[in-house]
Amino acid sequence: MQVIESILADATQIAALRRDIHAHPELCFEEKRTSDLIAKQLTDWGIPIHRGLGTTGIVAILKSGTSDRAVGLRADIDALPITEHNQFPHKSTAPGKMHACGHDGHTAMLLAAAKHLSKHRNYDGTVYLIFQPAEEGGGGAREMIKDGIFEKFPMEAVFGAHNWPGMKAGQFALKSGPAFASSNEFRIVIHGKGSHAAMPHNGIDPVPVACQMVSAFQTIISRNKRPIDAGVISVTMIHTGEATNVVPESCEIRGTVRTFTLEVLDLIEQRMKVVAENTCAAFEASCEFEFRRNYPPTINHAAETEFARKVMIEMVGADNVHEFEPTMGAEDFSYFLLEKPGCYFLIGNGDGAHREGGHGMGPCMLHNPSYDFNDELIPLGGSLWVRLAEAWLAQRC
């Protein structure tokens, strides 16, 4: 494994920064302390920065030589609204907030790369380091794009990474094409007519309408969508009623839809609306149908994926670079990939054995209150970022 010596030497210092960030989590678009900490470190290392993109985002600018070529590397910086179960010294000090997805570690790995790139400058061109806010539902990547990140910092390609519990530390995974799904939400309010539960014929009961609707939605997956196209409709909330002897006036259904393509998403949204409205009509009820598209699918570009794969193989060997099985989870790096070619890949976080005494009893999985980032990844992740940037800028146009 080819870890850069200077990054390995700084690993303890960077890990301390990571634990500081972990202890002070901030939710999307509220990452002021985190942003200040990142800015101070970069400035102390003599790296020019631009602040305020996407509210709390930072772009660091590393230039060397005379080439006008440029590449972007991205880390997310926000936390989740989760109460941490861990009791080790760097546990969250903010009730109801936690770095349960490892964005503290993603930030640390990019900071490790920043320090080395600034000191050694073994490249000809520009490396833009993107510290992005609000990945967890806020669409921070979209907001940085709206604020002109690619106009202010023109780059040929952009790369991002996420730690992956259950995959061994020292391993990577990636794939060309769809890797993460689109994330979408729906809300349907069924309007009936309330009545005494002992005399339901006097009303229009929205509850059986909801039951029929939920079942009918699954026929969209099994009978309208091509079997080879991935798609998920999950009804996760049904709210209705106030008393056992009252037929309620209305019933609210909420849930999520995930797809790997916009074509399948278009089909599902259209069919859900038709099914909802006509199911209601069959029972003499009516409905309000809302469908909100959040994150688009994360689709890696073929050339950039193979480029990243080659860099990884040179670092850790082919046996430690795996083909990633796509997940129905979502990632707002997708917005960057709609604008620029690039690749989003995974770095193994291990099985949780790295956690210190005082960790929660739950598994070390993403979005779990017992999760913690594996600091052993900092030298590896930082080294990969450096090698990726150097190799990209060394390519012939």
C-alpha positions as CSV (number, residue, x, y, z in Angstrom):
1,M,0.0,0.0,0.0
2,Q,1.6,3.2,-1.2
3,V,0.7,5.8,1.6
4,I,2.5,9.1,1.3
5,E,5.0,9.5,4.2
6,S,4.2,13.1,4.9
7,I,0.5,12.4,5.2
8,L,1.2,9.4,7.5
9,A,3.4,11.7,9.6
10,D,0.6,14.2,10.0
11,A,-2.1,11.5,10.6
12,T,-2.3,12.1,14.4
13,Q,-2.8,15.9,13.9
14,I,-5.5,15.4,11.2
15,A,-7.2,12.8,13.3
16,A,-7.4,15.3,16.2
17,L,-9.1,17.8,13.8
18,R,-11.5,15.0,12.7
19,R,-12.5,14.3,16.3
20,D,-12.9,18.0,17.0
21,I,-15.4,18.2,14.1
22,H,-17.1,15.0,15.4
23,A,-17.5,16.5,18.8
24,H,-19.2,19.6,17.4
25,P,-21.6,18.5,14.7
26,E,-23.6,20.9,12.7
27,L,-26.6,20.3,10.4
28,C,-27.1,21.4,6.8
29,F,-26.4,25.0,6.1
30,E,-25.5,25.6,9.8
31,E,-21.9,24.5,9.5
32,K,-20.4,27.8,10.7
33,R,-18.0,26.4,13.3
34,T,-17.0,23.6,11.0
35,S,-16.4,26.0,8.1
36,D,-14.4,28.3,10.4
37,L,-12.2,25.4,11.5
38,I,-11.5,24.3,7.9
39,A,-10.8,27.8,6.8
40,K,-8.3,28.4,9.7
41,Q,-6.4,25.2,8.9
42,L,-6.2,26.0,5.2
43,T,-5.2,29.6,5.9
44,D,-2.5,28.5,8.4
45,W,-1.1,26.3,5.7
46,G,-0.9,29.2,3.3
47,I,-3.7,28.0,1.0
48,P,-6.0,30.6,-0.6
49,I,-9.7,30.0,0.0
50,H,-13.1,31.2,-1.2
51,R,-15.9,31.1,1.4
52,G,-19.7,31.4,1.2
53,L,-20.6,29.1,-1.7
54,G,-23.8,27.3,-0.8
55,T,-23.9,29.4,2.4
56,T,-21.1,27.7,4.4
57,G,-19.1,26.0,1.7
58,I,-15.4,26.5,1.0
59,V,-13.2,26.1,-2.1
60,A,-9.5,25.9,-1.5
61,I,-7.2,26.8,-4.5
62,L,-3.9,25.1,-5.0
63,K,-1.9,26.2,-8.0
64,S,1.5,25.0,-9.2
65,G,3.4,25.5,-12.5
66,T,1.9,27.2,-15.6
67,S,-0.7,24.8,-16.9
68,D,-4.3,26.0,-17.0
69,R,-5.7,22.5,-16.4
70,A,-7.7,21.9,-13.2
71,V,-9.4,19.2,-11.2
72,G,-11.9,19.3,-8.3
73,L,-11.9,17.0,-5.2
74,R,-14.9,17.2,-2.9
75,A,-15.7,16.4,0.8
76,D,-19.0,17.0,2.6
77,I,-19.0,18.6,6.0
78,D,-22.5,18.4,7.6
79,A,-23.9,16.1,10.3
80,L,-27.2,14.3,10.9
81,P,-30.1,15.0,13.3
82,I,-29.3,11.9,15.4
83,T,-28.6,11.5,19.1
84,E,-25.2,9.8,19.5
85,H,-25.0,6.7,21.7
86,N,-21.2,6.7,21.9
87,Q,-19.6,7.8,25.2
88,F,-15.9,8.1,24.1
89,P,-14.2,11.5,24.6
90,H,-14.9,12.9,21.1
91,K,-18.7,12.1,21.3
92,S,-21.1,14.8,20.1
93,T,-21.5,17.8,22.5
94,A,-24.6,18.9,20.6
95,P,-27.8,17.1,21.7
96,G,-29.7,15.5,18.8
97,K,-26.8,16.1,16.3
98,M,-24.1,13.6,15.3
99,H,-21.6,12.8,12.6
100,A,-23.2,9.5,11.9
101,C,-22.2,9.3,8.2
102,G,-18.5,10.1,8.4
103,H,-18.5,13.5,6.9
104,D,-16.0,14.5,9.6
105,G,-13.7,11.8,8.2
106,H,-14.2,12.9,4.6
107,T,-13.3,16.4,5.6
108,A,-10.2,15.1,7.4
109,M,-9.0,13.1,4.4
110,L,-9.3,16.2,2.2
111,L,-7.5,18.4,4.7
112,A,-4.6,15.8,4.8
113,A,-4.3,16.0,1.1
114,A,-4.5,19.8,1.2
115,K,-1.5,20.1,3.5
116,H,0.6,17.8,1.4
117,L,-0.4,19.4,-1.9
118,S,0.4,22.8,-0.6
119,K,3.8,21.8,0.8
120,H,5.1,19.6,-2.1
121,R,3.3,20.9,-5.3
122,N,4.3,18.0,-7.4
123,Y,1.8,18.9,-10.1
124,D,1.4,21.4,-12.9
125,G,-2.1,23.0,-12.8
126,T,-4.8,23.7,-10.3
127,V,-6.4,21.5,-7.7
128,Y,-9.7,22.8,-6.2
129,L,-10.6,21.3,-2.9
130,I,-14.4,21.6,-2.3
131,F,-15.7,21.5,1.2
132,Q,-19.4,21.2,0.6
133,P,-22.2,21.8,3.1
134,A,-25.7,20.3,3.4
135,E,-25.3,16.9,1.8
136,E,-27.8,15.3,4.2
137,G,-31.0,16.5,2.5
138,G,-30.1,20.1,1.9
139,G,-28.8,19.8,-1.6
140,G,-25.6,21.7,-0.8
141,A,-24.0,20.7,-4.1
142,R,-26.9,22.2,-6.0
143,E,-26.6,25.4,-4.0
144,M,-22.9,25.7,-4.7
145,I,-23.6,25.3,-8.4
146,K,-26.2,28.0,-8.2
147,D,-23.6,30.2,-6.5
148,G,-21.3,29.7,-9.6
149,I,-18.7,27.2,-8.4
150,F,-17.9,25.9,-11.9
151,E,-17.8,29.5,-13.3
152,K,-15.6,30.8,-10.5
153,F,-13.4,27.7,-10.4
154,P,-13.4,26.0,-13.9
155,M,-12.4,22.4,-13.6
156,E,-12.2,19.6,-16.1
157,A,-13.6,16.9,-13.8
158,V,-14.7,16.4,-10.2
159,F,-14.2,13.5,-7.8
160,G,-15.9,12.5,-4.5
161,A,-15.7,9.7,-2.0
162,H,-17.6,8.1,0.9
163,N,-16.5,5.8,3.6
164,W,-18.3,2.4,3.5
165,P,-18.7,0.3,6.7
166,G,-18.5,-3.4,6.2
167,M,-15.8,-3.1,3.5
168,K,-12.3,-3.6,4.7
169,A,-10.1,-0.7,5.5
170,G,-7.5,-0.5,2.7
171,Q,-10.0,-1.3,0.0
172,F,-11.9,0.8,-2.6
173,A,-15.0,0.2,-4.7
174,L,-16.4,2.0,-7.7
175,K,-18.4,1.5,-10.8
176,S,-19.2,3.3,-14.1
177,G,-22.7,4.4,-14.6
178,P,-25.5,4.6,-12.0
179,A,-24.1,4.1,-8.5
180,F,-26.6,5.8,-6.2
181,A,-30.3,6.3,-6.8
182,S,-32.4,9.3,-7.1
183,S,-34.2,10.4,-3.9
184,N,-37.8,11.6,-4.1
185,E,-40.7,12.0,-1.7
186,F,-44.5,11.9,-2.1
187,R,-47.4,13.1,0.0
188,I,-51.0,12.1,-0.7
189,V,-54.0,13.4,1.3
190,I,-57.2,11.4,0.7
191,H,-60.3,13.3,1.4
192,G,-63.4,11.3,2.4
193,K,-66.4,12.1,4.6
194,G,-66.4,11.5,8.4
195,S,-69.1,9.5,10.1
196,H,-69.8,7.3,13.1
197,A,-67.8,4.2,12.9
198,A,-70.9,2.1,13.6
199,M,-72.7,3.7,10.6
200,P,-69.9,3.8,7.9
201,H,-72.5,3.9,5.1
202,N,-73.1,7.5,6.0
203,G,-69.6,8.5,5.2
204,I,-66.7,7.9,2.8
205,D,-64.0,6.1,4.6
206,P,-60.5,7.1,3.4
207,V,-58.7,4.2,5.2
208,P,-59.7,1.4,2.8
209,V,-58.9,3.8,0.0
210,A,-55.4,4.2,1.4
211,C,-55.0,0.4,1.7
212,Q,-56.0,-0.1,-1.9
213,M,-53.8,2.7,-3.0
214,V,-50.7,1.3,-1.2
215,S,-51.2,-2.1,-2.7
216,A,-51.8,-0.7,-6.2
217,F,-48.6,1.3,-6.1
218,Q,-46.6,-1.9,-6.1
219,T,-48.2,-3.0,-9.4
220,I,-46.4,0.0,-10.9
221,I,-43.1,-1.7,-10.0
222,S,-44.2,-5.2,-11.0
223,R,-46.4,-4.4,-14.1
224,N,-45.6,-1.0,-15.5
225,K,-41.9,-0.7,-15.1
226,R,-39.6,-3.0,-17.1
227,P,-38.3,-5.8,-14.9
228,I,-34.7,-5.0,-15.8
229,D,-35.1,-1.3,-14.6
230,A,-34.6,-0.7,-10.9
231,G,-37.2,1.2,-8.9
232,V,-38.6,1.3,-5.4
233,I,-41.8,2.7,-4.0
234,S,-41.9,2.7,-0.2
235,V,-44.9,4.0,1.7
236,T,-43.4,4.8,5.1
237,M,-46.1,6.9,6.8
238,I,-49.9,6.7,7.1
239,H,-51.6,9.1,9.4
240,T,-55.4,9.2,10.0
241,G,-58.0,9.2,12.7
242,E,-58.5,10.5,16.2
243,A,-60.9,8.0,17.8
244,T,-61.8,4.4,17.5
245,N,-65.5,5.1,16.9
246,V,-65.0,7.8,14.2
247,V,-64.5,7.3,10.5
248,P,-62.0,10.0,9.7
249,E,-62.4,12.8,7.2
250,S,-59.0,12.3,5.7
251,C,-55.9,10.1,5.5
252,E,-52.3,11.1,4.7
253,I,-49.8,8.8,3.0
254,R,-46.1,9.6,2.6
255,G,-43.1,7.8,1.4
256,T,-40.1,7.7,-1.0
257,V,-39.4,6.7,-4.5
258,R,-35.9,5.6,-5.7
259,T,-34.7,5.0,-9.3
260,F,-31.5,4.9,-11.2
261,T,-32.8,6.8,-14.3
262,L,-35.0,9.8,-14.8
263,E,-37.0,7.9,-17.4
264,V,-38.1,5.3,-14.8
265,L,-38.8,8.2,-12.3
266,D,-41.0,10.0,-14.8
267,L,-43.0,6.7,-15.4
268,I,-43.4,6.1,-11.6
269,E,-44.5,9.6,-10.8
270,Q,-47.0,9.7,-13.7
271,R,-48.5,6.3,-12.8
272,M,-48.7,7.0,-9.1
273,K,-50.7,10.2,-9.8
274,V,-53.1,8.2,-12.0
275,V,-53.5,5.4,-9.6
276,A,-54.0,7.8,-6.6
277,E,-56.7,9.9,-8.4
278,N,-58.6,7.0,-9.9
279,T,-58.5,4.8,-6.8
280,C,-60.1,7.7,-4.9
281,A,-62.6,8.2,-7.7
282,A,-63.6,4.6,-7.4
283,F,-64.5,5.1,-3.8
284,E,-66.1,8.5,-4.3
285,A,-63.2,10.2,-2.5
286,S,-60.7,12.8,-3.7
287,C,-57.1,13.4,-3.1
288,E,-54.2,15.9,-3.2
289,F,-51.1,14.5,-4.8
290,E,-47.6,16.0,-4.2
291,F,-44.4,14.5,-5.6
292,R,-41.1,16.2,-4.8
293,R,-37.8,15.3,-6.6
294,N,-34.9,15.7,-4.3
295,Y,-31.5,14.3,-5.5
296,P,-31.0,12.9,-9.0
297,P,-29.3,9.6,-9.5
298,T,-25.5,9.6,-9.1
299,I,-24.2,8.5,-12.5
300,N,-20.4,8.1,-12.8
301,H,-18.7,8.9,-16.1
302,A,-16.9,6.0,-17.7
303,A,-13.6,7.6,-18.5
304,E,-13.2,9.2,-15.1
305,T,-14.2,6.0,-13.3
306,E,-11.6,4.0,-15.2
307,F,-9.0,6.7,-14.5
308,A,-9.7,6.6,-10.7
309,R,-9.6,2.8,-10.8
310,K,-6.1,2.8,-12.3
311,V,-4.9,5.2,-9.6
312,M,-6.4,3.0,-6.9
313,I,-4.9,-0.2,-8.3
314,E,-1.4,1.5,-8.4
315,M,-1.9,2.3,-4.7
316,V,-3.4,-0.8,-3.2
317,G,-3.4,-3.5,-5.9
318,A,-6.2,-4.9,-8.0
319,D,-7.3,-7.3,-5.3
320,N,-8.3,-4.3,-3.1
321,V,-10.3,-2.4,-5.8
322,H,-13.8,-3.8,-6.1
323,E,-16.7,-3.3,-8.4
324,F,-19.4,-1.5,-6.4
325,E,-22.9,-2.9,-6.3
326,P,-25.3,0.1,-6.8
327,T,-27.4,1.1,-3.8
328,M,-30.8,2.7,-3.6
329,G,-29.3,5.3,-1.2
330,A,-28.9,8.8,-2.6
331,E,-26.0,11.3,-2.8
332,D,-26.1,15.0,-3.8
333,F,-22.7,14.7,-5.5
334,S,-25.1,13.7,-8.3
335,Y,-25.6,17.4,-9.0
336,F,-21.9,17.9,-9.7
337,L,-21.9,15.0,-12.1
338,L,-24.7,16.5,-14.0
339,E,-22.4,19.5,-14.7
340,K,-19.0,18.0,-14.9
341,P,-17.5,14.5,-15.7
342,G,-16.3,12.7,-12.7
343,C,-16.6,9.7,-10.4
344,Y,-17.9,9.0,-6.9
345,F,-16.3,6.1,-5.1
346,L,-16.1,4.3,-1.8
347,I,-13.4,3.7,0.7
348,G,-13.7,0.8,3.2
349,N,-14.4,1.9,6.8
350,G,-13.9,-1.6,8.3
351,D,-16.3,-3.6,10.5
352,G,-16.3,-1.3,13.5
353,A,-13.5,-2.9,15.5
354,H,-11.6,0.4,15.3
355,R,-14.0,2.0,17.7
356,E,-12.7,2.9,21.2
357,G,-14.2,1.8,24.5
358,G,-17.4,3.7,25.2
359,H,-19.0,3.2,21.8
360,G,-22.6,2.4,21.6
361,M,-23.9,-1.1,21.4
362,G,-25.2,-0.7,17.9
363,P,-23.3,-1.6,14.7
364,C,-20.9,0.8,13.1
365,M,-23.1,1.5,10.2
366,L,-24.0,4.7,8.4
367,H,-26.7,6.7,10.1
368,N,-26.5,4.6,13.2
369,P,-26.1,6.3,16.6
370,S,-23.1,4.0,17.4
371,Y,-21.2,4.8,14.3
372,D,-17.7,6.4,14.2
373,F,-15.3,7.1,11.3
374,N,-12.1,5.0,11.2
375,D,-9.1,7.3,11.6
376,E,-6.9,4.7,10.0
377,L,-8.4,5.8,6.7
378,I,-7.0,9.3,6.9
379,P,-3.5,8.5,5.5
380,L,-5.0,6.3,2.8
381,G,-7.7,8.6,1.7
382,G,-5.4,11.7,1.8
383,S,-2.8,9.8,-0.2
384,L,-5.4,8.8,-2.8
385,W,-6.6,12.4,-3.2
386,V,-3.0,13.5,-3.8
387,R,-2.2,10.7,-6.3
388,L,-5.5,11.3,-8.1
389,A,-4.9,15.0,-8.5
390,E,-1.3,14.6,-9.5
391,A,-2.1,11.8,-12.1
392,W,-5.0,13.9,-13.5
393,L,-2.9,17.0,-14.1
394,A,0.0,14.9,-15.5
395,Q,-2.3,13.5,-18.3
396,R,-1.8,14.8,-21.8
397,C,-4.7,16.9,-23.1
